[in-house]
Amino acid sequence: MYYVIYTLLYLLSLLPLRALYVLSDMISFFLFRVFGYRRKVIDLNLSIAFPEKTMKERKSITRKFRRNFTDSFIETVKCLSVPKNFYDKHCKTDFTLFDKYAAEGISCQMHGCHQFNWEWINLHWSVHFRQPLVIVYMPISNKPLDRLFFHFRSKYGTHLIPATNPRGFLNWRNKPHCVGLIADQKPGSPEHKFWLYFFNRPTAFVTGPEKNAVMKKCPVIFGQAIKTGRGQYNSRLVLACEDASKLKPGELTIMYRDFIEDIIRQQPDMYLWSHKRFKFEWKEEYRPMWIDRKPV
């Protein structure tokens, strides 16, 4: 089955981007307008995040999000057949921060969020990184698809660690590297997670990224994806701290929350609103893990 899926998608990837974007528009129409994919989830998330916006404004974000969503899928398929220099034509990044730590032999940690198109940005980065790039990812339940994604995500040297196997970090304890974490995902369960306001709603955040950075006493960099045109992405990198262990408990997660909320507001259609980010409700029993400055 893997080879059947790979062959079909590889042949599809040979089409020029212009033709693929026409296909993306068709997929978007049927996926969202005909079949109503996650319509209620998207509408609910946007109403929570932007109560101040009119219905017309939220519908505009939804339309742009739908196109970005299917464009991201089509662009991911394109990864199967394009050469290395393709990504320099479509992605721009100032690697000064990463190059500095690589030259000094210092490991660092990068926190991103679910902005489009993370697949192209990963491959663009892996081509240019001067130290190993280690990405934590969530395996796909469909084995052939998981194998396919692993294949193209790692083809330029990115080292992938399944989120289900945290012991994979042990191999990197004494080796300079940069670990990339998409740290905004909904936790598997709300217990023993950091709780703080996210878009003015009590929201659970995973604790692992902060704990790992504090343990390593490493610099932390926040990353933003900016879409400048169809198939054109810039990465903006911001140094959050030089040594995470010098921050107060919860402070790094609060800084991260502030950063991603700000960049989502800048380009709201770039965020993965089909994800059930606000699924868990606040309960008083979570009080010991409340880290925000505002009371609940």
N, C-alpha and C positions, 0 to 999 in steps of 0.2 A: 504493500500500500504506500509506503514511503516513496518509493521510486516513481509510482504513478503520479502522486501529488507533486513531487519535485519536477517531473518532466512537464506536466501540464502548466504549472506556475512558471517554470523557466521559459517555456515557449511564449507564455503571455508576457513575461518580462522583456522580451525582445522588441515589443511594440514601442514606438517613440512615446515620450511622456505626454505629448499633446493628445495622442489617441487614448492613452491610459486615463487621462483626466476626463475625457468624454465618457469612458466606461465608468469612472468614479461617480460622475453625475447621475448616470443611469442606476447604479447600485444604490446611491443615496436615495433616489426617488422611491425605489421599490422597498428598500430596507426600512426607511422611516415613514414615508407617506402611505405606502400600501400595507406593509406589515406592522407598522407602529412600533418598531424596535425600541424598547425601554422608554417609551414616550412619557409614562407617568413618572419614572425615576428622574428623567431629565427635567421635566417641568417642576417637580418637587424640589430638586436641588437648586434650580435657578430661583425659585420663589423664596427659598431659605436664604440664599446668598445675596440676593438683590431685591429685598422687599421694597426698596425705594424706587425701583424702576417700574415703568408702566408695562402693561401687558404687551404693547407693541414693541418696546425695547427688548423685553425678554424673548419675544418671538424672533427678533432680528438676531440675537445671540444664538438662539436655537438653530436657525437656518445656516448660519456660518459654521456652527459647531458640526452640524451634520456633514457639511462638505469637508471640513477638516478631518472628520472621523474616517470617511471613506477614502479621502486623499491619502491619509496615513497608511491605510491598508494597501492601496495601489502602489504607493511609494515603497512600501516594504517589499512587495513582490519584485519591484524593479531592482532591489539589492541582489537578486540572484544572478544577474548577468552583467552588471556594470563594472568597469575597472576602478582602480583606486582613485584616479584623478577626478572621477565623477563627483565625489563628495566635496572637493575643493570648489567646484563650480556652483554648488548648491548650499553649502554651509560655510559660515565664517565664524572664527573663534580667535580671540587673542589668548595664546597659551602661555603668556609671560609668567603667571602665577605657578602653573604646573611645572614649567621649565625651571623655575627658581628652585623649587623643592627637589626636583629630579637632580639638578646639578649639585645640591647640597647633600644628597642621599637621605632626604627626610621623607618619610611616609606621610601622606595626607588623606583627607576624607572629603568627598564631594557629596552634597545633598541636593538632589533635584526633585522635581515633582512630575506628575503625569501631564506634561505638555507635549503637543505634537511638534515634530516627529522625532521621538526619542530614538528610533532605530537608526535613522540617518546620522543623527548627532553622535551616537555611540560609535558608528563606523568611521565617521570623520575624525573623532578623537583618537580612536585606536590606531589610525594611520600616523598620527602626529605625536603621540605620547612618547616621552623619552624615558619613562619608567613603566613597569607593568601596570596596566589598567585592569582592575578587578571589579567586576560588576556582580551584585547580588540580584538574582532574578527568581521569579516564581514559575516553577515548571508548569507546562500546559498538560492538562489531563489526557488529551489526545496524544498518544505516543508518537505517531508519525509526524504530527505538527510540531511537537516538542523537539524532535530530532531535527526537523527542518530549521526551526528558529535557532537552535543551538549551532547548527552548521554556519548560517550566515552571520550570526552575531559574533562568532569567535574567529571568523576567517582571517582577520588582520591582526590577531594576537590578543584580543580581549580574553581575559580569564573569567569564566563564569562559575559562580558558586550558587547552588540552589538554596533558596531561603529555607528550605526544609532540612538542610544539612549545615547547621552553623559551625560544625567542626571543620568545615572546609577552610575556615580562616586560619586554622593552626599551621597550615603550610606557609603562611605569609608572616608569621610572627616576627621573624628576624630578617626579612627581606624588604628593602625599600619598595614601596608601591603606592598607588592611589586607589582607594576603594570608592566605588560609586554606588550610592544608595538612593532609590526613589522612596523617600521617607514619608510620603503623605498618605499612604494607603490606609484603608480601614483595617484595624487590627482584627485578628481572628476571634478575639473575645475582648470584652470591655474591662475585665478585671485586671488589676495590677498594671494598668496603662496610665500614662500621663493624661490628665484631663485639663482642658483649657478652652477658652472661647475661640472658635474659628467661624468667621462671618457671623459673629454675635450669637453663636449657638454652642453650648457645651459639647465638646467633641473629644473623642479618644484619639490619642496619638501613640504610636509604638515607642517603646523606651530604648530599643536596641541601638539605634544610631547614636544617641547621646552617650549611652553607657560605653559603647565601643570607642568613641572618640576620647572620652575621659580616661579610659583604661590605657589607651595608646599615648595619651598626652600629645596629641597631634594637632596640626592646623586643620581647620574646617573651612571649606569653600562652598558657598551657595551658588547654584547655577540656574540661569533663566534661559528659556528658548523664546526667541522673538521671530515671528513670521513677517517677512518683508514683502512677500509676494508668493504666488502659487509655486510651491517647490523651492522656496528660498527661505533659509533659516539662519539667524545669527544666534550665537551663544554669548551670554553676558555672565561673567564670573565675578563674584564678590567675596573677599576674604572676611569670614565671620569672626574668626579668632585665630591666634597663633598657637595657643595651647588650651584645648578644651578642659583640661583638668583644673584650670585656674578660674573657671566659671562656677557660679553657684548651682546647686542641683536644680534642674529644670530650666535654667537660663538659656541653654543652647536651643532647646526645643521651642521656647517662647520666641527667640530670635528667628528661628526657622519659620514658625507660624506667621510672624509678622512679614517676613520676606515673601513667602509664597502667596499670602493673601494679597499683598501689594501687587505682585506680578500678575496674578489672576485677574485683578481688577483692571490692569492695564490692557490685557487682551483676553477677555473672558471666554471667547469662542475657542481659544487654544487649549482649554482645560478639559479633562475627561469627565464630563458631567453625567455620563451613563453609568459611572461607578457609584455604588450605594454608600457614599462617604458619610452620610448622616444617619446611618441605620440605627446606631445604638442611642438609647435615651439615657440621660443623666439620672443616677440614683444616689441617694445620700450615702449609701454604703461605699461609694467611690471617693468620699471626701478626703481620705488620707493621700490620694494621688492627685488632688487638685493643685496645680502649680501656677495658675494665672494670678495676676495681681488683683483682678476684679473678683468680688464675691459671686457665688452662683445665685 
